Amino acid sequence: MIVLFIITKILGKKQMAQLSMFEYVTGITIGNIGAELVINLREKVHLGVIAMVATAAIPLASSFITMKSKTLRNILDGRGKVFIKNGKVLEENIRREKVTIDEFLEMMRREGVFDLDEVEYACLEANGTLSVLLKKENRPLTPKDLGIYSPPEEEAHTIIMDGIILDDALDLAGKSRTWLKKQLENQGVSNEDVFIGQVNASGQLKIDLYNDQVQDRGSGDKKLLLASMHKCFADLEWFALAETEEEAKQLHSQNGERMKQAIDKVSALLQK
Amino acid sequence: MDMTLNSELLICMTKLKAIEDGLQTEAEYAKDKKDAKTYRDAMLLVRDIKKDMKKRLEALK
């Protein structure tokens, strides 16, 4: 187990994520040798370990060789196969990769493509994933398309974790404890109430509390509520003018007054 | 004219319901009892308006 663990560490994370055909075969072989060792404990263990190390050396050597030679890289790691070129589906290539039409459509859907007409280029990569390039008119707009300059964005810094202030991260974010204390006071919480707190790229503090019930409601919601009340008040005044019956006019007018009273009551609270 | 008024009244009813729910939520999240009572008083006023509006809509049917 220890030898297997060390070998896996040496071979790298790639063994556990995207395996090439060659790495896949090596992984199975090492696993088989390991299993043989466990079952036949009375046999010479050191020979099994040597076999495992020798097998593990093969992908290491092949990684080195494939870095140097493109031809060997194509043979050992395989090559990508183009499935769609200039918007045309290349059926022959799909067939050669032994992919059925249903599997091909499923791969496209996984990439968020439900209409083949939107695709300019699609390629099945050597590791089995599908890469898709949409036609220009179907690609999402970027700030560059609109001629907008967008400055590089910094990563968010986690400055509170499990209620504990992380001073190193606070320094990295360029903020002080005093600033943090003030921000938390503004939100009516202390650092002990915070499950996770981050300073985002624009320098704002975003927090998630242990008790979501005490999370302060956003001021945006309150302002929207107040605006809706004002809008409703205007509607009631309009009804009072639009109605033809005198009784109905009075009803709407009276309700307008009620709405005005409600607005006056909560206006100060909703503007906080 | 009646058709327009009827539609507008219906839309207003929906808005009133949203306002009522909003005030109710604010009352639940209020930081103290005084604020919660203020929100509830406003909510009751909105509820009364909603009742009147419902009666008017039934009369227009």
Interface residues (C-beta under 8 A of the other chain):
Chain A: G188 D216 R217 D221 K222 L225 S228 M229 K231 C232 D235 L236 W238 F239 A242 E243 A248 L251 H252 Q254 N255 R258 M259 Q261 A262 I263 K265 V266 L269 L270
Chain B: M1 T4 L5 E8 L9 I11 C12 K15 L16 A18 I19 G22 L23 T25 E26 Y29 A30 K31 D35 T38 Y39 D41 A42 M43 L45 V46 D48 I49 D52 M53 R56 A59
